[in-house]
Amino acid sequence: MEWLEGIGVAVRRFVLAPETLIVLTSVSLVCCVVSIAVATWAVRRLPADYLLHDSDGAEAPSCSRASLLLRNLFGGVLLVLGVLMLILPGQGLLTIVAALAMMSFRSKRRLEQRLLGRPHVLALINRLRQRSGHPPLLAPGGTGTGPTPSGLSANAP
């Protein structure tokens, strides 16, 4: 059992060393900046009626298998980073939305609509799109905030 205590002490020394803390802080900041840049880029590329289409997105016939694999791999990395950023510094929900938009899998559309059906998430995305001169995303089924397909606000009487 002494060897186990020795490993615990060594790990604590390594994690609490100033050099390790500086590296971890730097990596966290870089991940935060990169995730914000990638997430805003991906959200701006979405067409305004992206959430209104019923296609599941499981197949992407215009993409080669290698392209599809790379997109899903990169999207998976973004998804993991987004989940981590829910507790670490960064735009967790925005990164998760960008990762889901990039990936291709069954029930993707339903998951995106459920996530973007949250009023504060849709409002954040539409604010980003407005700042960059893009039209707001249309809310699926008139839920959430922002314009609906008829052009009226979802919260209007």
N, C-alpha and C positions, 0 to 999 in steps of 0.2 A: 504494500500500500504506500510505502514511502516514495516509490517511483511515480505514483499517480499524483501525490502531493507536489512532487518536484515539477511535474509537467504543468500542474495548475499554477504554481508560482511563476514558472517561465512564461506561460501564456499571459498572465496578469502583467508581468513586467513588460512584455512586448506590446500589449495593447495600450498600456498606460504610458509608454515611452513618448516623450515629446515629438520625436521624429514620426512615430506611427500616427499620432493624433494630427500632425500637420498633413501627412499624406492622405489620411482618411477625410479630413476637412477639404483638402484640395480636390480630391476625387468627387466628393459630394457637390462641391460648387460647380465643377465642370459638368457633371451629370445634370445638374439643375439648369444650367445655361443651355446645354445641348437639347435637353428635353423641351424647354420652352421654345427654342428655335424650330425644332422638328415638328412639334405639336402645332404651332401657329402656321407653319408652312402647309401641313397636311389639312388643317381645318379650312384654310383659305382656298385650297384647291377643290374642295367639295362643291358640286353644283347646288344651287339653292333648293332644288327639289329632290335632293339626295335621299331624304328620309321618306319620301312619298312613294318610291318604287317598291313593288312587292317582290322583286327577285331576291332569292335567298343568298346569292353571291357565292354559292358553294363551288361553282365552276367558273373559270375565267378562260373561255376558249381562245381569246386572242393572245394569251400569254403562253410562253413556252414553259415546260416543266421546271427548267432551271430558274427562270424569272419568278415563277410562282413560289418555288422553294426559298429563294432569296428574300422575297417579300414577306413570306410567312416567318422566316427566321428572324429578320429584322423587326417585324411586327411583334414577335414573341419576346424579343429582348426589350422592346419599348414597353410591352405590357408588364413585364416583370419590374422594370424601372418605375412604371406608373404606380404599380401596387406598392412598391417600396416608398415612393414619394408621398403616399398617403400618410406616412408617419415621419418621413424625412423631409428636409426642405425641397420644395419644387412643386410643380403643377401636376399633381397626381391624376386627377380626373381628366384633365385635358390631355395628358400623355396617354391615358388608357383609351380615350376616344380616338386619338390619332393612331394608336396601335391597332384598334379594331377596324378602323377605316382602311388600313393598309393590308390587313390579313384577309384570307379567304378560307372560310369554314362553314359548315352547316349551322343554321340558326343564327347566323351573324346579324342579319337584318333585325330580327326580333330583339336581340341583345342590345344593339345600337339604339333602337327605338325606345327600349325601356330605360337605358341610361340617359339618352337625350330627352326623354319625357320629363326629366327632372327640371323644373322651371329655372333653377339657378344655373344649371349646366348649360341649358340652351341660351339663356340670357348672356352668359359669359362668352359663349362661342359667337353669338350674333354681335356682341360688342366688338370682339376681335375682328370679325368680318367687316363690320361697319368702318372701323378705323383704317382698314386697308382698301376701302372702296368697293367691297363685294356686297352683294345683296344678302339679307339674312336668310338662314335656313328656314324653310317652311316646316311648321310643326306637324308631326304625324297625327292625323285624326283630330286636329284642332286642340291637342293637349299641349301643355307647357306654355311658354311665353313666346311672343313673336307672332308674325303674321301666319295666317292659315292659308290654304290654297285659294280661298275666295278673296284674299287680300285684307280681310278684317282681322283685327286683333283678337286673339283667343280669349282675352279677358273682357272684351267689350260686351255690353248687354245685348 
